[in-house]
Amino acid sequence: MVTNSQDPRFRKLDTGDLSLEEKVGQVLMVGFSGKDPEGAAAAIRDLKVGGIIYFARNTGSVAETAALSQTLQDTAASSGNLPLLISVDQEGGPVVRLDKGLPLMPGPMSLGATGDPDLAFKVARAVGTQIRAAGINVNLAPVLDVNDNPDNPVIGVRSFGSDPALVETLGTASVQGFLSAGALPVGKHFPGHGNTSVDSHLDLPVLPHPLERLSEVELRPFKAAIRKGLPAIMTAHIIFKAIDPDLPATLSAPVLEGLLRRDLGFQGLIMTDCMEMNAISKYFGTARGAVMALKAGADMVLISHTPELQRQAYETILEAVRSGEVPLAR
């Protein structure tokens, strides 16, 4: 199956050849309902989106999902688009979107209990191989959050554990495992979602920790993964008061351009968590939040569910670029 730039139907991978509208579309990763590829076709054809995210509502067997992926890539090619990034949250354990006919892989906390980086590598390689067979080229994993708050309602067993050194060791092993299978790993949720008692799907968490604590705990797995070649990072919708007291990391230039790019030297892709989550939509709005994220330093904006919000974000970003609010270079 050819689903990438090897397909001769795809245009040359040169963003300088893209129109303004196409460049704006490329910063969007969107979700859709059901298994019918027409659910995503409009976003691919009309918005020229750069990425698609699958949930369990979209996937079937590996063969069925591969056929869907091929159809979406065909739509992109026939529309003159660049090849799609097709992503999934395939973390293992309770968070999997592709499971029909597949063995259940151990989740991060189960792997954490073994303390075995070789096993973490092998599991990640196996998961990466499975999703690549389904035409998926991006895995929104591993979770690099240090889960040291027992009241955390959203991370829990999705983390390798409460010890920063353990999360660092198993997280970096997982990154290498995914890469060895040809799947692009996305470490999440930067700068760390492990110590909150608020679910950012529901509201906006605020962490009061000093920079020394963040460096020793939350940032440690990310710093190690970046050194090991982590190609992409997903941001957290959390205010880290020691860095930016006003804006969540997803919308914060001090976090993205300052901490992540300048201080940690990260040169890869920065993508947001879903902008429909209440931490963003309730306080900033999904479309306006998308503009703010790009201005802050994000490269790709995730809008997982609602076509109208996806179109609004596209139009709002387009207008922001035309007005000069968002530099075209972004």
C-alpha positions as CSV (number, residue, x, y, z in Angstrom):
1,M,0.0,0.0,0.0
2,V,1.4,3.4,-1.0
3,T,0.0,6.1,1.3
4,N,2.7,8.7,1.2
5,S,5.0,10.8,-0.9
6,Q,6.0,7.8,-3.0
7,D,2.7,8.0,-4.7
8,P,3.3,9.8,-8.0
9,R,-0.2,11.4,-7.8
10,F,1.0,13.6,-4.9
11,R,2.5,16.9,-5.6
12,K,6.1,17.5,-4.9
13,L,6.6,18.1,-1.2
14,D,7.5,21.7,-1.4
15,T,5.4,24.0,0.7
16,G,6.6,27.0,-1.3
17,D,4.3,25.7,-4.1
18,L,1.2,25.8,-1.8
19,S,-1.4,28.6,-2.0
20,L,-2.2,30.5,1.2
21,E,-5.4,28.5,1.6
22,E,-3.5,25.2,1.3
23,K,-0.9,26.3,3.8
24,V,-3.7,27.2,6.3
25,G,-5.3,23.8,5.8
26,Q,-2.0,22.0,6.4
27,V,-1.9,23.2,10.0
28,L,-5.2,21.4,10.8
29,M,-5.7,17.9,12.0
30,V,-9.4,16.9,12.2
31,G,-11.7,14.1,13.2
32,F,-14.9,12.9,11.7
33,S,-17.9,10.7,12.5
34,G,-18.3,7.0,11.5
35,K,-16.5,4.8,9.1
36,D,-17.6,6.4,5.8
37,P,-14.7,8.2,4.2
38,E,-17.1,10.8,3.0
39,G,-17.2,12.1,6.6
40,A,-13.6,13.3,6.1
41,A,-13.7,14.0,2.4
42,A,-15.0,17.5,2.6
43,A,-12.3,18.6,5.1
44,I,-9.7,17.1,2.8
45,R,-11.1,18.6,-0.4
46,D,-12.3,21.9,0.8
47,L,-10.1,22.7,3.8
48,K,-7.0,21.0,2.5
49,V,-6.3,19.6,6.0
50,G,-2.9,18.2,6.8
51,G,-4.1,15.5,9.1
52,I,-6.8,13.2,10.2
53,I,-7.3,11.6,13.6
54,Y,-9.1,8.3,14.1
55,F,-11.2,7.3,17.1
56,A,-12.9,4.0,17.8
57,R,-15.9,5.3,16.0
58,N,-13.8,5.3,12.8
59,T,-11.9,2.0,13.0
60,G,-12.8,-1.6,12.3
61,S,-10.4,-4.4,11.6
62,V,-6.9,-3.7,10.5
63,A,-7.9,-4.4,6.9
64,E,-11.0,-2.3,7.1
65,T,-9.0,0.6,8.6
66,A,-6.3,0.2,6.0
67,A,-8.9,0.5,3.3
68,L,-10.3,3.7,4.9
69,S,-6.8,5.1,5.2
70,Q,-6.1,4.4,1.5
71,T,-9.4,6.0,0.5
72,L,-8.5,9.2,2.4
73,Q,-5.0,9.3,1.0
74,D,-6.6,8.8,-2.5
75,T,-8.9,11.7,-1.8
76,A,-5.9,13.9,-0.8
77,A,-4.0,12.9,-3.9
78,S,-6.9,13.5,-6.3
79,S,-7.4,16.9,-4.7
80,G,-3.8,17.9,-5.3
81,N,-3.0,17.8,-1.6
82,L,0.1,16.7,0.3
83,P,0.0,13.2,1.9
84,L,-2.1,13.1,5.0
85,L,-0.8,12.5,8.5
86,I,-3.2,9.9,9.8
87,S,-3.1,9.6,13.6
88,V,-4.6,7.6,16.5
89,D,-4.3,7.4,20.3
90,Q,-2.9,3.9,20.5
91,E,-1.4,4.1,24.0
92,G,-2.1,0.6,25.1
93,G,-4.2,-0.6,28.0
94,P,-7.5,1.3,28.2
95,V,-6.7,3.9,25.6
96,V,-6.8,2.2,22.2
97,R,-8.8,3.1,19.1
98,L,-7.8,0.1,16.9
99,D,-8.5,-3.2,18.6
100,K,-10.7,-5.4,16.5
101,G,-8.9,-8.7,16.0
102,L,-5.8,-7.5,17.7
103,P,-4.2,-8.7,21.0
104,L,-4.6,-6.3,23.9
105,M,-1.2,-4.6,24.5
106,P,-0.2,-3.7,28.1
107,G,-0.7,-0.1,29.0
108,P,1.9,2.2,30.3
109,M,1.4,1.6,34.0
110,S,1.5,-2.1,33.5
111,L,4.9,-1.6,31.7
112,G,5.9,0.7,34.5
113,A,5.3,-2.1,37.0
114,T,7.9,-4.2,35.1
115,G,10.5,-1.5,35.0
116,D,11.8,-3.1,31.8
117,P,12.8,-0.7,29.0
118,D,13.4,-3.5,26.5
119,L,9.8,-4.7,27.0
120,A,8.5,-1.1,26.5
121,F,10.5,-0.9,23.3
122,K,9.1,-4.2,22.0
123,V,5.5,-3.3,22.9
124,A,5.9,0.1,21.2
125,R,7.4,-1.6,18.1
126,A,4.5,-4.1,18.0
127,V,1.9,-1.3,18.4
128,G,3.6,0.7,15.7
129,T,3.6,-2.2,13.3
130,Q,-0.1,-2.7,13.9
131,I,-1.1,0.8,13.2
132,R,1.2,1.1,10.2
133,A,-0.6,-2.0,8.8
134,A,-3.8,0.0,9.1
135,G,-2.4,2.9,7.1
136,I,-1.9,5.1,10.2
137,N,1.4,6.9,10.3
138,V,1.2,8.9,13.5
139,N,0.7,7.6,17.1
140,L,-0.3,10.1,19.7
141,A,1.8,8.4,22.3
142,P,3.7,7.8,24.5
143,V,2.3,9.6,27.5
144,L,5.3,11.3,29.2
145,D,3.3,12.7,32.1
146,V,4.6,11.8,35.6
147,N,1.4,10.7,37.4
148,D,2.3,11.8,41.0
149,N,-1.1,13.0,42.0
150,P,-3.5,10.3,43.2
151,D,-6.5,12.6,42.5
152,N,-5.6,13.0,38.8
153,P,-8.8,12.2,36.9
154,V,-7.4,12.0,33.4
155,I,-3.9,10.4,33.3
156,G,-3.8,7.7,35.9
157,V,-2.8,4.3,34.3
158,R,-2.0,6.1,31.0
159,S,1.3,7.1,32.7
160,F,4.2,4.8,33.2
161,G,4.2,5.8,36.9
162,S,5.0,8.4,39.5
163,D,8.8,8.2,39.4
164,P,10.3,10.7,36.9
165,A,13.2,8.4,36.2
166,L,11.0,5.5,35.4
167,V,8.8,7.6,33.1
168,E,12.0,8.9,31.4
169,T,13.4,5.4,30.8
170,L,10.3,3.7,29.6
171,G,9.1,6.7,27.7
172,T,12.3,7.1,25.7
173,A,12.3,3.3,25.0
174,S,8.7,3.6,23.7
175,V,9.7,6.5,21.4
176,Q,12.5,4.3,19.9
177,G,10.1,1.4,19.5
178,F,7.5,3.4,17.6
179,L,10.2,4.9,15.4
180,S,11.6,1.5,14.6
181,A,8.2,0.5,13.3
182,G,8.0,3.6,11.0
183,A,5.3,5.2,13.2
184,L,5.7,8.9,14.2
185,P,5.4,9.1,18.0
186,V,4.0,12.2,19.6
187,G,5.0,12.7,23.3
188,K,2.3,14.2,25.5
189,H,1.2,16.3,27.3
190,F,3.9,19.0,27.4
191,P,5.0,20.4,29.9
192,G,3.2,17.7,32.0
193,H,-0.4,16.7,32.9
194,G,0.4,14.3,35.7
195,N,0.0,16.5,38.8
196,T,-3.4,18.0,38.2
197,S,-6.7,17.2,39.9
198,V,-8.7,18.8,37.1
199,D,-9.5,17.1,33.7
200,S,-8.7,19.6,30.9
201,H,-11.5,18.0,28.9
202,L,-13.8,19.6,31.5
203,D,-12.1,22.7,32.8
204,L,-8.8,24.6,32.8
205,P,-6.2,23.2,35.3
206,V,-3.7,25.5,37.0
207,L,-0.4,24.2,38.4
208,P,1.4,26.4,40.9
209,H,4.8,24.5,41.1
210,P,8.1,26.4,40.9
211,L,10.4,26.0,37.9
212,E,12.8,23.8,40.0
213,R,10.0,21.3,40.6
214,L,8.9,21.4,36.9
215,S,12.5,20.8,35.7
216,E,13.1,17.8,38.1
217,V,9.7,16.1,37.6
218,E,7.4,17.2,34.8
219,L,10.0,18.1,32.3
220,R,12.5,15.3,32.9
221,P,10.9,12.7,30.5
222,F,10.4,15.3,27.8
223,K,14.0,16.4,28.0
224,A,15.2,12.9,27.7
225,A,12.9,12.0,24.8
226,I,14.0,15.2,22.9
227,R,17.6,14.1,23.3
228,K,16.7,10.7,21.9
229,G,15.0,12.2,18.8
230,L,11.4,12.6,19.7
231,P,9.9,14.1,16.5
232,A,6.7,15.5,17.8
233,I,5.1,16.8,21.0
234,M,1.5,17.5,22.0
235,T,0.8,20.4,24.3
236,A,-1.3,20.4,27.5
237,H,-4.2,22.7,28.1
238,I,-2.8,23.7,31.6
239,I,-1.6,26.9,33.1
240,F,1.9,26.6,34.5
241,K,2.0,29.7,36.7
242,A,5.8,29.8,37.0
243,I,6.1,30.1,33.2
244,D,3.0,31.9,32.2
245,P,0.4,32.9,34.8
246,D,-2.3,33.8,32.3
247,L,-2.4,31.3,29.4
248,P,-2.4,27.5,29.2
249,A,0.7,25.9,27.6
250,T,-1.1,25.4,24.3
251,L,-1.6,29.1,23.9
252,S,1.6,30.3,25.6
253,A,4.6,31.7,23.7
254,P,6.7,31.5,26.9
255,V,6.0,27.8,27.1
256,L,6.2,26.8,23.4
257,E,8.8,29.3,22.0
258,G,10.6,30.0,25.2
259,L,10.7,26.7,27.2
260,L,10.2,24.1,24.5
261,R,12.1,25.6,21.5
262,R,14.7,27.8,23.1
263,D,15.5,26.2,26.5
264,L,15.0,22.5,25.6
265,G,16.1,22.9,22.0
266,F,13.2,21.0,20.5
267,Q,13.1,21.3,16.7
268,G,10.2,18.9,15.9
269,L,6.5,19.3,15.3
270,I,4.4,21.0,18.0
271,M,0.8,20.0,17.9
272,T,-2.1,20.9,20.2
273,D,-4.4,18.6,22.2
274,C,-8.0,18.9,20.9
275,M,-9.1,22.5,20.9
276,E,-12.7,21.4,21.6
277,M,-11.8,20.5,25.1
278,N,-13.4,22.8,27.7
279,A,-10.0,24.1,28.9
280,I,-9.8,25.9,25.6
281,S,-13.3,26.2,24.1
282,K,-14.9,27.4,27.4
283,Y,-12.4,30.3,28.0
284,F,-11.0,31.2,24.5
285,G,-13.2,29.5,21.9
286,T,-12.0,26.8,19.6
287,A,-11.5,28.9,16.5
288,R,-9.9,31.9,18.3
289,G,-7.9,29.4,20.4
290,A,-6.5,27.9,17.2
291,V,-5.1,31.3,16.1
292,M,-3.7,31.9,19.6
293,A,-1.9,28.5,19.5
294,L,-0.3,29.2,16.2
295,K,0.8,32.6,17.3
296,A,2.3,31.0,20.4
297,G,4.4,28.6,18.4
298,A,2.2,25.5,17.6
299,D,2.6,24.0,14.2
300,M,-0.6,21.9,14.0
301,V,-4.0,22.4,15.6
302,L,-6.2,19.4,16.5
303,I,-10.0,19.7,16.3
304,S,-11.3,16.2,16.8
305,H,-15.1,16.2,16.5
306,T,-17.2,19.0,15.0
307,P,-17.0,19.9,11.3
308,E,-18.5,23.4,11.8
309,L,-15.8,24.2,14.4
310,Q,-13.1,22.9,12.0
311,R,-14.4,25.2,9.2
312,Q,-14.6,28.1,11.6
313,A,-11.0,27.5,12.7
314,Y,-9.8,27.3,9.1
315,E,-11.6,30.6,8.2
316,T,-10.4,32.4,11.4
317,I,-6.8,31.3,10.8
318,L,-7.0,32.3,7.1
319,E,-8.2,35.8,8.1
320,A,-5.5,36.1,10.8
321,V,-2.8,35.3,8.2
322,R,-4.3,37.7,5.7
323,S,-4.5,40.5,8.3
324,G,-0.9,39.9,9.4
325,E,-1.9,38.8,12.9
326,V,-0.3,35.4,12.2
327,P,2.9,35.6,10.1
328,L,2.8,33.5,7.0
329,A,6.1,32.0,8.1
330,R,4.3,30.3,10.9
